[in-house]
Amino acid sequence: MLQDTFGRTHDYLRISLTDNCNFRCTYCMPVEEMQWMPSSKLMSKDEILKMAEVFVSLGVNKIRLTGGEPLVRKEFPEILAGIAKLPVESTLTTNGVLIHKHIQNLKSAGVRSVNVSLDTLNREKFHKLTRRDQFDLVWENINLLLQEGFRVKINAVALHGMIEEEICDFVRVTEKLPLHVRFIEFMPFAGNHWSSKQVVTAKQMLALAETEFTVEKLEDKKHDTAKKYKVPGFAGTFAFITTMSEHFCGECNRMRLTADGKMKNCLFGKDELDLLAALRAGEDVVSLIKKSVSIKHAALGGQFSSDYLKADPDKIDNRSMITIGG
C-alpha cells in the first residue's frame, strides 16, 4: 500500500505512452513546431509493462493510459494487452480520432470506460482550437463507442469566451445519448498562458445550465474529481471538475508516470523522480515510488494556494500539459 504523510492511499496510476499528439490544442501545446522526445528517452513497451507490474504489486488497482495522444503510439495494442493481464481496471483518455482503428483492441482488453477530450461541439471552433479538421470523425467515434457498449465521458476544458455559450449545448446532448460530460476548469501549465481571469468556475457554469434546465445533484463517490449533475429524464449526466475553485486534494489517490519515465505525485507538482533511469540501471524502483508518495504536498503540488485568484503562473514550476500526460 502506498500511503502519503497525510494518510491518503494511492492506488490509481496514469501512464503517459507518448508526448506526441495528432492535434495541436492551443491550451495544451502552444506551438506547432514542438520538439518531441526522442524514442531513446521514452519508456519502451517492455519498460512500461514492467513499471505497471511494480505499481500493481504496491497496491495499484486502476491504470489509465494517456498521452499526448496514446493511440499514436505504434505499440499501443501490445501495451494495452499487457496491462489487461494485470489485476487492474484499465482505461484510456484519448482525443477520439483513432478510436475506430482500435475498438476491437479495447474490447479484447476488457476496457469498459473511455474518456474523450472534446472542448467544443462546433465544427469551426474545433478546427480553430485543435488546428485539425477532424470534428466529424471524433463525433462518429464517440457514437461508435456508445454503440459498442462503452461508458463514455467527454472532457471539455472550460475555456473562457467559448464554454459559456456551449454549456447548454453540451447538457442538451445528454438528453438522448448516455454521455457523461465533464467541464474542467482551466488550469495553469507551462506555456499555456493561463491567468485567473480565464477561469470559468463550476458555480458560474452551473448557473448557465440552470437558465435552460432543471437539474438535480447526484451523489459523488470517494475519490471522484467531478461534481455530478443530471437533468431529470435525460440519458446522460454532466459534471464539473473544480480543480481551481474547489480543489479535491484531500482524497487524492493518483500518481502519474510521464512518457520519459518520471514519477509525478501531483499534476501540479514540480517534484519528479526518475524511475526509468533507475530501472535501466538495475536499481531499486520501489523505494523511489515510495519516496515520491512520501513527499507529496497536502494540496496543489505546494505551488499555489486554494484561492486560485492569487495564483501567479510565472511562479509555478511545472511541465506543459502534453509532457505530463492527461
N, C-alpha and C positions, 0 to 999 in steps of 0.2 A: 504494500500500500504506500502510495506517495502522498504525504501529508505535509503541508507547509506550517510555518510557525503560528499561523492564525487558525489552525485546525481544519483547513479546507483539504478535502481529499481530491486528488487529481486522477481521473480515470478516463479522460477524453483527450485524444491526440489528433491534431490536424497536421497532415503531412503534405507539404508542397512538393509536387513532382517536377515542376519547372518554373522558371521565372519568365518564360516565354508566353506570348498570347497572340491570338489571331485578331483581337480587337485592339483599339488604341484609345480606351476611355480616358477622357481628359483629366478626371479627378484621381485616376489610378496610375496612369502612365503619361506624364505631362509632355513628353517629346516623342515624335515619330521615330527619330534616329537613336532609339535607346539601344545600348550595348548589352547583349545577353551574356550570361556567364558561359564560359567555355565548358564543354562536356566533362572535361577533366576535373572541374571544380564541383560538379553536381554529383549527388549520390547516384550510384549505379542502381540498376534494378535489384541486384542481389543485396546491395547495401541498404536499400530501402526496406526490403523484406526482413533483413537481419535486425535493423533498428525496430521495426514493428514487433518482431518476436520479443525483443528485450523489453519494450514498453509493456507488452501484454503480460510478460512474466512479473511485472511490477504492479499489475492491477488494472491496466487499461482495458476497458470493455467496449469502447467505441472509437473508430478511426474514420476520419473524414479526409478524403483526397481532394487537394486543392491545387492551385497554380499561383500565378499565371493562369493559364487555361490547361487543366490536367489532361484533357483529351488530345492535345497536340503532342504529347509525349508518345513516341513510337511504341514504347514498351507498355503503354497503359493496360492493354488486355492482360499481359502477363503479370504485371504488378497487382492489378485488381484480383486476378485469380489467386495469387499468392496470399493476399490479405484475406480472401474468402476462406482460406484453410484455417485461419486462426479463430479462436473462440471470441469473436468480437462482432458488434454491429458495424457494418461498413456502409459508408455513404459518400456523397460526392457533391461538390459545388462546381458549377460549370456555367459558361455563357450560353450553352444550349445549341450552338451552331453545328456541332458534330455529333449530337446525340443519335441521330438516325443511323450513323455508322457503328454505333456501339451498343445499341439497345439490347441485342442478344447477349453481349458480354455482361451487361449489368444484370440481366435476368439470371444468367447462369451463375453469377457470383452471389446471388441472393440479396442484391441491393433492393430495398423497398422504398427508399425516400431519396429524392434528388432536389437540391436547391439550384434554381436557375436565376442568374443575375439579369434583371431586366428593369431598367430605370425609367422607361417611358413606353407608352402604348401607341405613340405617334411615330409613324414611319420616318418622317422627315427629321424629327428630333433625334430619333435613334441613330440615323445616319450621321448627323452632326456630332452627337455625343461620342459614338464609338468609332467614327471615321470609317465605317463599313456599312454597306447597303445590304444588310442581312436580316432585317426585321422579320420578313415573311417566313424565312426558314426557321428562325428561332421560335416563332409562334407556332409553326407547324410541328416542331419538335416538342414543344410544351404539350400540345394536344396529343401527340404520339405517346408521350409518357403517361398521360392520363388514360388513354385507350388501353395501354398495356398494364394498367393497374398500379402504377407508381403513385406514391404520395408526393405531390409537387408543391414546393414552396418557392415563391417568387421573391427575390431580394431586390428591393428598389431603394437605392440611395436617395435620400430626401435632399435634392439639390435646390437651393433657394432660387426662385424665379422660374422653376419648372414644375416642381412637385405640387405646388399649391393648386394649379389648375387641373392636375391629373388625379388628385386624391379620390374624388368621387368616381372617376372612370375606372380606377383600379378596384375600388369597392364593388362597382357595378358588375365587373367580370366574375365576381364570386357568386353572383345570383344563380347562374346556370352551371358554372364549372366548379368542381370541388378543389379549387386552388386555395392556397394559404399564402396571402400576400403579406410581406413584412416590410414596413417602411423603416429604413435605417438612418438615424440621424448622422449627418455629415461629420466625419472625424478627421483630425489632423494627422498627416503623414508627410514625410519628406517630399517636397516638390509639388504638393497638390494645392498650394496657395490658399490654405484654409484660413478663415477668420471666423470669430464668433458670430458676426453679422450674417454669415452664410448658413447658419444652423436654423433649420425649421424644426421646432420641438414637437414631441408627441402630443403635447397638450394642444398646440396650435393645429396640428393635423387632424386630431380627433374632432376639434371644433368645426373644421371644414367638412369632415364627413357627416357630422350631425346636422349640417344645413340641408342635406338631402335625405338622410336615412335615420331611422330609429335604430339604435344599436344597443347591444347588451354586452356586458363584460363577461368573459369566460374565465374559468379557473386557470391560474398559472401554476405549473408544476415546479418542483425544486429543480434548480439549475437552468430553468427557462430564461433565455435572454430577451424574449419577446413578451410584451403585454398584449394578450389576445382579446379580440372582439368579434362580434358576429351580428349581421343583420338577420333578425328572425325570419326563418323560411328560406334563407339563401343556402346554397350548397357548400360554399366555402367560408373562409374566415379572413380577417385581416388583423394585423398586429403592428406594434411599434417597438423597435429596438432602441432603447433610450440611453445609449452609451454616454451622451453628452449631458442631457438634462437630468438624468436619474440613473447613475451607474448601478450595476448589479454585481460589483466585485466581491461582495460579502459571501456569495455562494459559488464563486468561480471554480470550475473543475477542469479547466482547459490548459493544454500545453500545445506548443507549436514547434514543428521541425521544418526549417526552411529547406529549400531545394539544395542548398550547399551544405546541409547537414549541421546547421547551427540550431541549438535549442533556445527558444524564447519562452519564458514562463508567463509572459503577458503580451498582448497585442501592442500595447503602448510602451512596453519596457525597452530600455536600451541594453539591458544585460543579455549577452549571448554566450553560450558555452559551445565549443567546437566538438561536437560528438563525432563528426566524420573523421576529423584528424586523429582522434583517439582510436576510433575503430580501425582505421588504416594502419595505425602504429601498433596495433595489438594491445592497446591499453584498456583500462577499466572504464567502460562506458556507463555502467550502473552508478558508480559513485558520482560521475558528472551529472547524471539525470537527477539524482537525489540532491546534489548541491544546488542545481538550478531551481528546483522546487523550494528548497530551504531558504533561498534568498529572495523569494518573491515578495513584492511590496503588498501592502494592505489594499491599495486601490490605484488604478490608472497608471501602473508602472512606476509610481512615485514621482511622476514628471509634472503633474499639474493637479490642482485641487478639484473638488467635486463641483465647484462653481465654474462652469465652462466659460463664462463671460470674462473670467480673469486669466484664461489660458493664453500664453504667449507662444505662438507657433515657432518663433525664432529660437526659443529656449528648449524646445522639445528635440531630444536626440533620438532619432529612430530611422528606420529604412523607409523607402517608398512602399506603398501597399503591395505592389506586384512582386516585390522581392521578399515580402514577409509570407505571403500566401493568404488566401481569402478566409 
